[in-house]
Amino acid sequence: MNDFAGWFYTCGSALCHQLPDRSFFLSNMFLPVCARCAGIYIGASIGIFWMIFKGRFQARYTFSKMFVGFIVLSELYLLTDWWVDWPLNIARFSSGLVGGWAAALGVVSVLTFFLWKPEEQTIKKFGYQTVFIGIIILSINVVFIILPSLENIALFALWTLITFGVVGLFSVANSVMLLLIFDNLRHRVYRTKHLMQMLTTGLLMFLMEFAVVLSF
């Protein structure tokens, strides 16, 4: 294992048990996280990207019976899979995928519910699609220029998707926690700059939490 791949596995050790028999393999090497964790964070990435590129945040979904029911059933499926412990990694991955996607939709919806007035909540443009597309294209170009092997490229692509899910999910969750602690969810009308401040603070909190976990 080269130093580049080793860095991924070190980061993965803070998130996952990394049991080889519960992980997918790429070129005779298991991925940095197990099948279920990979599903959770890839699902979270899909959920966040889906809400961004959809071009709207529909906070009313937070209190929709169908939406809440979907999230509850998805998390129950994930918990059932964890309790039953299906023997197939694809089953673990699928439960994590659904659970991660539902979790991302849930925390983002809760956060955005407190950003705008109720009459403005049905459609809100995010406006950062071009930035995300540019980052993705730049990353792909850097990968093909710097990394020599196909295995490293595949590992980088998978880990980028997983990392986005980890950072996005925990940063937004920390932002919601900050609202709960300091604002008591008073439903103030937050603007875009307040959203960026909360997300930045949530990201910094996540990085500190991650550093603490890695230090032990």
N, C-alpha and C positions, 0 to 999 in steps of 0.2 A: 504494500500500500504506500503510495507516495504522500508527500506532506499535504498536498492539496486535498486529497480525499480524506486524510487523517483529520483535518480540521473539521470537516463535515461530521465525522463520527464523534469527535469530542463534543461538538455542540449538541448532537443527537442524544448523547448520554445524559444530558440535563433534562431531557423531555421524555425519555423512553427507556424501558428495560433492555432493549436491543437484543432480545433472544433470537438467534439465527433461525430456529425452527418456526418462529412466528413472523418471519420477515420474508419479503420478496427478494430474489437474487438477481443481480445484474453482473454478467461476466464472472460467475462463480464467487461473487461477493454480495453479502446481504446488505440491504439498504440501511442508511443511518438510523432509521426508526422502523418499528414493526409495522405490519400490515394495517392494524387498526389505527395507530397514530398517523400513518401516512394518509389513510382515508379521512380521518378527522380534519387534518390541516389542509389537505387538498380540497375537501368539501367546503371548508371555511373560505379558502381562496375563491372557489367558484361562486359562493354566496356573495362575497364582497364585490367581486368583479361584476356579477349579475346585477347588483343594485346600482353600481356605478355606471355601467354601460347601458343600463336600461334608461338612464337619464332622469330618474325620478326617485324620490323617497316617499313612499306612501305610509305615513305614520299611522294612519287609521287602521292599517293591517294589525297593529299591535293589539288592538282590542277586538279584532274580528274573530268570531268563534272558529271559523275554518282555519285561520292562520294560527291561532293559539293551539287548536287541536292538532294541526300538522306538526308543530314544534314538539308538543307533548308526546305524540306517537313516535316521532323520530327519535327523541331522547330515550323513550321506553324501549324502542328497538335496539338502541345502542347498549342500554343497561342490560337488556335480556341477553344480548350476544355476549357481553362481558361476564354475566353470571353463568350462562350455559356453556360458554367457551367452545364454540363450534370448532371442529378439527381443521376446517379448510381456511386458509389465509384469505381467499377471495371473499368468504363470508364475513370475516373480520373487517376486511377493507370496505365492503359494501355498507356495513352498519356504521362504520366510522365516517364514510362519505356522506351518508344521509344525516347523521348526527351533527357533523361539522357544518354542513350547509345550513341546517336548521338553526344551529347555535349562532352562526354569523348573521342570518336574517333577523333573529330575535334581538341580539344586542344592538345591532345597527338601528333597527326600528325603534327600540326603546330610547336610544340616544337621540335620534332625529325627532322623536315626539316632542322633545323639550327645546327644539331649536327655533321653531316658527309658530306663528299664530295658527289656531285651528283651521281658519278658513284658507290658510296658505299651505296647508300640509299635503294636500292631495298630489300636487306636482311641484317638484323643486329640481331645477337643473343643477347638476354638480359642477360641470364645467372643466373637469380635469382629465377627460378622456384622452385628449391629445398628448398630455404629459405621460400618462401611463403607457400609451402605445409607443411613444418615443423611447421610454426607458426599456421596454421590452425589446424593441428593435436594436437599441444600442447594446443591451446585454447579449443578445444573440450574436451580434458582430464581434464583440469582445471575446466571447466564448470560442468562436471558430478561429479567431486570430491567435489567441493565447494558448488555448488548450490543444494538445496534440492528438489525443486519442478520442475515439468515439465513445468509449466507456466514460471518460471524464465529462464529455459533453452531455451524455444522457444523465449522469449523476448530477451535474450542475443544473440541468433543466428541471429534474424532479425536485431537487433540494430548493431551488428558487421558488417553485410553486408551494412547497411545504412551508418554507420560511415566510413567504407572504401571508399564508394562512395563520401561522403562529403569531407573527408581529401584529397583523391586522386584528385578529380575534382578541388577543390579550390587551392590546392598546385600547380598543373600543370598550372592552369590559372594564378596564381601569378607569376610563373616562366616565362610564356609567356609575362606577363606584364613587368617584369624586363628586358627582352630582348628588348621590344619595347622602354622602357624608356632609358636604359643605353647603349644598343648596337646598336640601330636603325636597328636591323635585317640585319646586314651586311653579314650574311651567313659565319661566320667564321667556321673553322673545330673544333668543340668541341669534346672533348674526354669524356670517361665515368666519370672521376673524375669531369669534369666540369658539367656534367649532375647531378651528385650527389650533387654538391655544389648548383646548381640552385634549385633542388628539396628540399634540406634542407632549403634553404633560403625561398622558397615559403611556406614550411610547417611552419616555424617560423612566417612568416607574417600571415598565416591563424590563427595560435594559438593566436597571438596578436589581430587580428580582432575579433576572437571568444570571447576572454576575454573582449574586449571592449563592445561587444553586451551584454554579460551576466551581465556586471556591471551596465547597465541601466535598 
